[in-house]
Amino acid sequence: MRRKLVVANWKMHGNLVLNEQLFAAYIQKLSLLSHVDIAVCVPYPYLAQAQALLKNTNIAWGAQNLSKDAIGAFTGEVSAMMLKDFGASYVIIGHSERATAYCESDENIAVKFKQAKSYGLTPILCVGETLIEREAGVMQMVVGKQLDAVINAYGASIFADAVVSYEPIWAIGTGLAASGEQAQTMHEFIRSRIAALDKSAAASLKILYGGSVNPQNAVQLFAMQDIDGGLIGKCSLNAQEFEKICRAVA
């Protein structure tokens, strides 16, 4: 039985004062939740603060990106080894906001996935389609291609104990979430794609849903068989709303 996971993605929000308040509220509201794993992915400058304030709590922390290279003359990049120095457990890879704005290819994202696994980080691989692709009925082809970039490079077994987050691009930050049925259909497709090559990896793979998750739709989404939790953006900046979403996993 896969244990549920809810991950907060703060994106480019926060400062030292506000973060301390939000971390304190997280600890107060989430400390007794034993039915779900919880993590928060913060901007790079606040990893040390997350480590200091979340150490010895039930909340893990991580980053929102990493370099595809281990070390070298790559100005402005942050390596997996650096993330490990700050106790990071998770790293988001291939979020559409980055892939679109910074022209990251599926192949580049696949290398980052491998880098994370090589250094003991749990990668959260984001996949998803645009509204035009969904309306054209090619959403599974698009997501399959994103998964295949990793599979073709490193084999399906690399997905063992990893995380994939299905984030339809048309739902991110729009307030328009996928229905439970739409999300379940894609999650089932993702798991079956991996299972066709490695059943063990597919069984341990956590598949999250992300894209305008809120306390109102979380119960319906998380009730679906292949939805193992959520990657939460806007609502993670409000501790009360984030708590309700974490409780909805039950």
Contacts in CASP RR format, 6 or more apart in sequence:
PFRMAT RR
TARGET T0000
AUTHOR 0000-0000-0000
METHOD contacts of the structure
MODEL  1
MRRKLVVANWKMHGNLVLNEQLFAAYIQKLSLLSHVDIAVCVPYPYLAQA
QALLKNTNIAWGAQNLSKDAIGAFTGEVSAMMLKDFGASYVIIGHSERAT
AYCESDENIAVKFKQAKSYGLTPILCVGETLIEREAGVMQMVVGKQLDAV
INAYGASIFADAVVSYEPIWAIGTGLAASGEQAQTMHEFIRSRIAALDKS
AAASLKILYGGSVNPQNAVQLFAMQDIDGGLIGKCSLNAQEFEKICRAVA
2 203 0 8 1.000
2 204 0 8 1.000
2 205 0 8 1.000
2 206 0 8 1.000
2 228 0 8 1.000
3 36 0 8 1.000
3 37 0 8 1.000
3 206 0 8 1.000
4 35 0 8 1.000
4 36 0 8 1.000
4 37 0 8 1.000
4 222 0 8 1.000
4 228 0 8 1.000
4 229 0 8 1.000
4 249 0 8 1.000
5 36 0 8 1.000
5 37 0 8 1.000
5 38 0 8 1.000
5 39 0 8 1.000
5 163 0 8 1.000
5 206 0 8 1.000
5 208 0 8 1.000
5 228 0 8 1.000
5 229 0 8 1.000
5 230 0 8 1.000
6 36 0 8 1.000
6 37 0 8 1.000
6 38 0 8 1.000
6 39 0 8 1.000
6 208 0 8 1.000
6 229 0 8 1.000
6 230 0 8 1.000
6 232 0 8 1.000
6 242 0 8 1.000
6 245 0 8 1.000
6 246 0 8 1.000
6 249 0 8 1.000
7 38 0 8 1.000
7 39 0 8 1.000
7 40 0 8 1.000
7 41 0 8 1.000
7 90 0 8 1.000
7 92 0 8 1.000
7 124 0 8 1.000
7 163 0 8 1.000
7 165 0 8 1.000
7 208 0 8 1.000
7 230 0 8 1.000
7 231 0 8 1.000
7 232 0 8 1.000
8 38 0 8 1.000
8 39 0 8 1.000
8 40 0 8 1.000
8 41 0 8 1.000
8 232 0 8 1.000
8 233 0 8 1.000
8 236 0 8 1.000
8 242 0 8 1.000
9 41 0 8 1.000
9 64 0 8 1.000
9 92 0 8 1.000
9 95 0 8 1.000
9 231 0 8 1.000
9 232 0 8 1.000
9 233 0 8 1.000
9 236 0 8 1.000
10 40 0 8 1.000
10 41 0 8 1.000
10 42 0 8 1.000
10 43 0 8 1.000
10 64 0 8 1.000
10 233 0 8 1.000
10 236 0 8 1.000
10 237 0 8 1.000
11 43 0 8 1.000
11 64 0 8 1.000
11 97 0 8 1.000
11 233 0 8 1.000
12 43 0 8 1.000
13 43 0 8 1.000
13 237 0 8 1.000
14 22 0 8 1.000
14 43 0 8 1.000
14 46 0 8 1.000
16 46 0 8 1.000
16 49 0 8 1.000
19 42 0 8 1.000
19 46 0 8 1.000
19 49 0 8 1.000
19 50 0 8 1.000
20 49 0 8 1.000
20 53 0 8 1.000
22 237 0 8 1.000
22 239 0 8 1.000
23 49 0 8 1.000
23 50 0 8 1.000
23 53 0 8 1.000
23 54 0 8 1.000
24 53 0 8 1.000
25 239 0 8 1.000
25 240 0 8 1.000
26 38 0 8 1.000
26 40 0 8 1.000
26 54 0 8 1.000
26 59 0 8 1.000
26 239 0 8 1.000
26 242 0 8 1.000
27 53 0 8 1.000
27 54 0 8 1.000
27 57 0 8 1.000
27 59 0 8 1.000
28 239 0 8 1.000
29 239 0 8 1.000
29 240 0 8 1.000
29 242 0 8 1.000
29 243 0 8 1.000
30 38 0 8 1.000
30 58 0 8 1.000
30 59 0 8 1.000
30 242 0 8 1.000
30 243 0 8 1.000
30 246 0 8 1.000
31 57 0 8 1.000
31 58 0 8 1.000
33 58 0 8 1.000
33 246 0 8 1.000
33 247 0 8 1.000
34 58 0 8 1.000
35 249 0 8 1.000
35 250 0 8 1.000
36 229 0 8 1.000
36 246 0 8 1.000
36 249 0 8 1.000
36 250 0 8 1.000
37 60 0 8 1.000
38 58 0 8 1.000
38 59 0 8 1.000
38 60 0 8 1.000
38 246 0 8 1.000
39 59 0 8 1.000
39 60 0 8 1.000
39 61 0 8 1.000
39 62 0 8 1.000
39 89 0 8 1.000
39 90 0 8 1.000
40 50 0 8 1.000
40 54 0 8 1.000
40 59 0 8 1.000
40 60 0 8 1.000
40 61 0 8 1.000
40 62 0 8 1.000
40 236 0 8 1.000
41 61 0 8 1.000
41 62 0 8 1.000
41 63 0 8 1.000
41 64 0 8 1.000
41 90 0 8 1.000
41 91 0 8 1.000
41 92 0 8 1.000
41 124 0 8 1.000
42 49 0 8 1.000
42 50 0 8 1.000
42 61 0 8 1.000
42 62 0 8 1.000
42 63 0 8 1.000
42 64 0 8 1.000
43 64 0 8 1.000
44 63 0 8 1.000
44 64 0 8 1.000
44 78 0 8 1.000
47 61 0 8 1.000
47 62 0 8 1.000
47 63 0 8 1.000
47 83 0 8 1.000
47 86 0 8 1.000
47 87 0 8 1.000
47 88 0 8 1.000
48 86 0 8 1.000
50 61 0 8 1.000
50 62 0 8 1.000
50 86 0 8 1.000
51 61 0 8 1.000
51 86 0 8 1.000
51 87 0 8 1.000
54 60 0 8 1.000
54 61 0 8 1.000
60 89 0 8 1.000
60 90 0 8 1.000
61 87 0 8 1.000
61 88 0 8 1.000
61 89 0 8 1.000
61 90 0 8 1.000
62 83 0 8 1.000
62 87 0 8 1.000
62 88 0 8 1.000
62 89 0 8 1.000
62 90 0 8 1.000
62 91 0 8 1.000
63 78 0 8 1.000
63 83 0 8 1.000
63 88 0 8 1.000
63 90 0 8 1.000
63 91 0 8 1.000
63 92 0 8 1.000
64 91 0 8 1.000
64 92 0 8 1.000
64 95 0 8 1.000
64 98 0 8 1.000
65 78 0 8 1.000
65 91 0 8 1.000
65 92 0 8 1.000
65 93 0 8 1.000
65 94 0 8 1.000
65 95 0 8 1.000
65 98 0 8 1.000
65 112 0 8 1.000
66 78 0 8 1.000
66 79 0 8 1.000
66 80 0 8 1.000
66 83 0 8 1.000
66 91 0 8 1.000
66 93 0 8 1.000
66 112 0 8 1.000
66 115 0 8 1.000
66 116 0 8 1.000
66 121 0 8 1.000
67 74 0 8 1.000
67 77 0 8 1.000
67 78 0 8 1.000
67 79 0 8 1.000
67 80 0 8 1.000
67 112 0 8 1.000
67 115 0 8 1.000
68 108 0 8 1.000
68 111 0 8 1.000
68 112 0 8 1.000
68 115 0 8 1.000
69 77 0 8 1.000
69 79 0 8 1.000
69 115 0 8 1.000
70 79 0 8 1.000
70 80 0 8 1.000
70 81 0 8 1.000
70 115 0 8 1.000
71 79 0 8 1.000
71 81 0 8 1.000
79 115 0 8 1.000
80 91 0 8 1.000
80 115 0 8 1.000
80 116 0 8 1.000
80 118 0 8 1.000
80 119 0 8 1.000
80 120 0 8 1.000
80 121 0 8 1.000
81 119 0 8 1.000
83 91 0 8 1.000
83 119 0 8 1.000
83 121 0 8 1.000
84 119 0 8 1.000
84 120 0 8 1.000
84 121 0 8 1.000
88 121 0 8 1.000
89 121 0 8 1.000
89 122 0 8 1.000
90 121 0 8 1.000
90 122 0 8 1.000
90 123 0 8 1.000
90 124 0 8 1.000
90 163 0 8 1.000
91 116 0 8 1.000
91 121 0 8 1.000
91 122 0 8 1.000
91 123 0 8 1.000
91 124 0 8 1.000
92 124 0 8 1.000
92 126 0 8 1.000
92 165 0 8 1.000
92 231 0 8 1.000
93 109 0 8 1.000
93 112 0 8 1.000
93 113 0 8 1.000
93 116 0 8 1.000
93 123 0 8 1.000
93 124 0 8 1.000
93 125 0 8 1.000
93 126 0 8 1.000
94 104 0 8 1.000
94 109 0 8 1.000
94 112 0 8 1.000
94 125 0 8 1.000
94 126 0 8 1.000
95 126 0 8 1.000
95 167 0 8 1.000
96 126 0 8 1.000
96 128 0 8 1.000
96 167 0 8 1.000
96 169 0 8 1.000
96 172 0 8 1.000
97 172 0 8 1.000
98 104 0 8 1.000
99 109 0 8 1.000
99 126 0 8 1.000
100 169 0 8 1.000
106 145 0 8 1.000
106 146 0 8 1.000
106 149 0 8 1.000
107 149 0 8 1.000
107 153 0 8 1.000
109 125 0 8 1.000
109 146 0 8 1.000
109 149 0 8 1.000
109 150 0 8 1.000
110 149 0 8 1.000
110 150 0 8 1.000
110 153 0 8 1.000
110 154 0 8 1.000
111 153 0 8 1.000
112 123 0 8 1.000
113 123 0 8 1.000
113 125 0 8 1.000
113 150 0 8 1.000
113 154 0 8 1.000
113 158 0 8 1.000
113 162 0 8 1.000
114 150 0 8 1.000
114 153 0 8 1.000
114 154 0 8 1.000
114 158 0 8 1.000
116 122 0 8 1.000
116 123 0 8 1.000
117 123 0 8 1.000
117 158 0 8 1.000
117 162 0 8 1.000
122 161 0 8 1.000
122 162 0 8 1.000
122 163 0 8 1.000
123 162 0 8 1.000
123 163 0 8 1.000
124 163 0 8 1.000
124 164 0 8 1.000
124 165 0 8 1.000
124 208 0 8 1.000
124 231 0 8 1.000
125 146 0 8 1.000
125 150 0 8 1.000
125 162 0 8 1.000
125 163 0 8 1.000
125 164 0 8 1.000
125 165 0 8 1.000
126 164 0 8 1.000
126 165 0 8 1.000
126 167 0 8 1.000
126 231 0 8 1.000
127 143 0 8 1.000
127 144 0 8 1.000
127 146 0 8 1.000
127 147 0 8 1.000
127 164 0 8 1.000
127 165 0 8 1.000
127 166 0 8 1.000
127 167 0 8 1.000
127 190 0 8 1.000
128 139 0 8 1.000
128 142 0 8 1.000
128 143 0 8 1.000
128 146 0 8 1.000
128 166 0 8 1.000
128 167 0 8 1.000
128 168 0 8 1.000
128 169 0 8 1.000
128 186 0 8 1.000
129 138 0 8 1.000
129 139 0 8 1.000
129 142 0 8 1.000
129 143 0 8 1.000
129 168 0 8 1.000
129 169 0 8 1.000
129 170 0 8 1.000
130 142 0 8 1.000
130 169 0 8 1.000
130 170 0 8 1.000
131 169 0 8 1.000
131 170 0 8 1.000
133 139 0 8 1.000
133 142 0 8 1.000
134 168 0 8 1.000
134 170 0 8 1.000
139 168 0 8 1.000
139 186 0 8 1.000
140 186 0 8 1.000
140 189 0 8 1.000
143 166 0 8 1.000
143 186 0 8 1.000
143 189 0 8 1.000
143 190 0 8 1.000
144 189 0 8 1.000
144 190 0 8 1.000
144 193 0 8 1.000
147 164 0 8 1.000
147 190 0 8 1.000
147 193 0 8 1.000
147 194 0 8 1.000
150 158 0 8 1.000
150 159 0 8 1.000
151 158 0 8 1.000
151 159 0 8 1.000
151 194 0 8 1.000
151 197 0 8 1.000
155 197 0 8 1.000
155 198 0 8 1.000
156 194 0 8 1.000
156 197 0 8 1.000
156 198 0 8 1.000
156 201 0 8 1.000
156 202 0 8 1.000
157 198 0 8 1.000
157 200 0 8 1.000
157 201 0 8 1.000
158 201 0 8 1.000
159 194 0 8 1.000
159 198 0 8 1.000
159 201 0 8 1.000
159 202 0 8 1.000
159 205 0 8 1.000
160 198 0 8 1.000
160 200 0 8 1.000
160 201 0 8 1.000
160 204 0 8 1.000
160 205 0 8 1.000
161 204 0 8 1.000
161 205 0 8 1.000
162 205 0 8 1.000
162 206 0 8 1.000
163 205 0 8 1.000
163 206 0 8 1.000
163 207 0 8 1.000
163 208 0 8 1.000
164 190 0 8 1.000
164 205 0 8 1.000
164 206 0 8 1.000
164 207 0 8 1.000
164 208 0 8 1.000
165 207 0 8 1.000
165 208 0 8 1.000
165 209 0 8 1.000
165 210 0 8 1.000
165 230 0 8 1.000
165 231 0 8 1.000
166 183 0 8 1.000
166 186 0 8 1.000
166 187 0 8 1.000
166 190 0 8 1.000
166 207 0 8 1.000
166 208 0 8 1.000
166 209 0 8 1.000
166 210 0 8 1.000
167 209 0 8 1.000
167 210 0 8 1.000
167 211 0 8 1.000
167 231 0 8 1.000
168 178 0 8 1.000
168 182 0 8 1.000
168 186 0 8 1.000
168 211 0 8 1.000
170 176 0 8 1.000
171 177 0 8 1.000
171 178 0 8 1.000
171 210 0 8 1.000
171 211 0 8 1.000
171 212 0 8 1.000
172 210 0 8 1.000
172 211 0 8 1.000
172 212 0 8 1.000
173 211 0 8 1.000
173 212 0 8 1.000
173 233 0 8 1.000
173 234 0 8 1.000
174 212 0 8 1.000
175 211 0 8 1.000
175 212 0 8 1.000
175 214 0 8 1.000
176 212 0 8 1.000
177 210 0 8 1.000
177 211 0 8 1.000
177 212 0 8 1.000
177 213 0 8 1.000
177 214 0 8 1.000
177 217 0 8 1.000
177 221 0 8 1.000
178 186 0 8 1.000
178 209 0 8 1.000
178 211 0 8 1.000
178 221 0 8 1.000
179 220 0 8 1.000
180 220 0 8 1.000
180 221 0 8 1.000
180 224 0 8 1.000
180 227 0 8 1.000
181 224 0 8 1.000
183 209 0 8 1.000
183 221 0 8 1.000
183 224 0 8 1.000
183 227 0 8 1.000
184 224 0 8 1.000
184 225 0 8 1.000
184 226 0 8 1.000
184 227 0 8 1.000
187 207 0 8 1.000
187 209 0 8 1.000
187 224 0 8 1.000
187 226 0 8 1.000
187 227 0 8 1.000
188 225 0 8 1.000
188 226 0 8 1.000
190 207 0 8 1.000
190 226 0 8 1.000
191 202 0 8 1.000
191 205 0 8 1.000
191 207 0 8 1.000
191 226 0 8 1.000
192 202 0 8 1.000
194 201 0 8 1.000
194 202 0 8 1.000
194 205 0 8 1.000
195 202 0 8 1.000
195 203 0 8 1.000
206 228 0 8 1.000
206 229 0 8 1.000
207 226 0 8 1.000
207 227 0 8 1.000
207 228 0 8 1.000
208 227 0 8 1.000
208 228 0 8 1.000
208 229 0 8 1.000
208 230 0 8 1.000
208 231 0 8 1.000
209 221 0 8 1.000
209 227 0 8 1.000
209 229 0 8 1.000
209 230 0 8 1.000
209 231 0 8 1.000
210 230 0 8 1.000
210 231 0 8 1.000
210 232 0 8 1.000
210 233 0 8 1.000
211 231 0 8 1.000
211 233 0 8 1.000
212 234 0 8 1.000
213 221 0 8 1.000
213 230 0 8 1.000
213 231 0 8 1.000
213 232 0 8 1.000
213 233 0 8 1.000
213 235 0 8 1.000
213 245 0 8 1.000
214 235 0 8 1.000
214 241 0 8 1.000
214 245 0 8 1.000
215 235 0 8 1.000
215 241 0 8 1.000
215 244 0 8 1.000
215 245 0 8 1.000
215 248 0 8 1.000
218 244 0 8 1.000
218 245 0 8 1.000
218 248 0 8 1.000
218 249 0 8 1.000
219 248 0 8 1.000
221 227 0 8 1.000
221 229 0 8 1.000
221 230 0 8 1.000
222 229 0 8 1.000
222 230 0 8 1.000
222 248 0 8 1.000
222 249 0 8 1.000
229 249 0 8 1.000
230 245 0 8 1.000
232 242 0 8 1.000
232 245 0 8 1.000
235 241 0 8 1.000
235 242 0 8 1.000
235 245 0 8 1.000
236 242 0 8 1.000
END
